[in-house]
Amino acid sequence: MMRNNHYPASGEAIRQGTWKFFLSELKPKGKLLTPFNIISIPVILAGIVLIVIRFWKGIGSITNLTQEVPWGLWIGFDVVTGVAFAGGAYVITFMVYILNIKKYHSIVRVTVLNGFLAYVFYAGALLLDLGRPWNVINPVIGNSFGTSSVLFLVAWHFLLYMVAELIEFSPAVAEWLGAKRAQKILSGMTLGAVIFGITLSTLHQSGLGALFLMAKDKIHPLWYSEFIPIMFFVSSIFAGLSMVIFEGSINQKVFFDQISEKNHREHNKIIHSLSKICAVTMFAYFTLNVLVFVHEKRWPLLNTPMGYWYLTEMLGFVLLPMILFFLSYRKQNILLIKIASVITMIGVIINRLNISVIGFRWDAVHHYYPSWMEITVTLAVIFTELWIFRWVIRRMPVLRDSPALSHEK
């Protein structure tokens, strides 16, 4: 039995009129004075002001970026790290639609929604980071870079993958609007969009890593290797699934009334099976790093401050959560799985920032540190994404059962 059978738009959009319907859906649902709202609203407002200043006075007015270090927090965290956490979408859709593993079907829509919003917002963050944002079209059309540029490929992968994810999620939008015919057509396009999206996602996850292959002399030797693209791809699997575990655990509490009794019961089974995938992929990632380390003979670098930091990352945020995932799977310890997912997410953030920010130009006289304004804008982007995520969850059949499926049953 569903705790919340409210389905806002089964023909209601047609009865009330489209414009009136959308206005009614813009009204807040739930309490306004929540801890999240109290914290996020001032940050979002401050972020908007800072973004206006950024476009008014230039990128140097609120950031500590320079010609020597043109990529900072907005690229290292918002894009390079954020895209890794969105990797759960292509993994879950692959298991549901290609491998036909039905037990993950209840989380496929929310995972795709999270991935789609992540790509939209992090693509938007790229505009903030460009000194001349109106030139964003250049890498898309190959102007000044050429069609053989990695940036050209990544730009197209981003654009096409966002379209693929939009198609994957569009049946939920059609159900929200009560458009049954459109829902059938869009559902029929889902499998093709999934296959196309998985192909694009595997390419651009590794493509982001390929961007750093051109910076061999700028990245610390402990984090640079010719296998960065492969490492980015493998890490996106356990990064994305750790986000699925973390986000799913929060959704179970925050959107409790949206989820059926059956899906509540199956939640622990789902994250239990995901922990096994995380353990296996983390083992592959850790082994690959060890092989590269030994092959490149980097032993002397360990007895340095950056070497200690490298060991902290590999032992504390890769090996440790890998062992925790393995033990939690064997013992079916759900709490331990959640703890391992959080440690893994922190580790992914550390790794991506080590490559793109901390270990980038580590030997420069003046090191880059993000300004408080950069941090504020990053938090504003994240909070805005969460606001939209919450708005969609409360109105569309994302966590609750699809009306079409309920009718069939």
Order of alpha helices (4+ residues) and beta strands (2+ residues): alpha-alpha-alpha-alpha-alpha-alpha-alpha-alpha-alpha-alpha-alpha-alpha-alpha-alpha-alpha-alpha
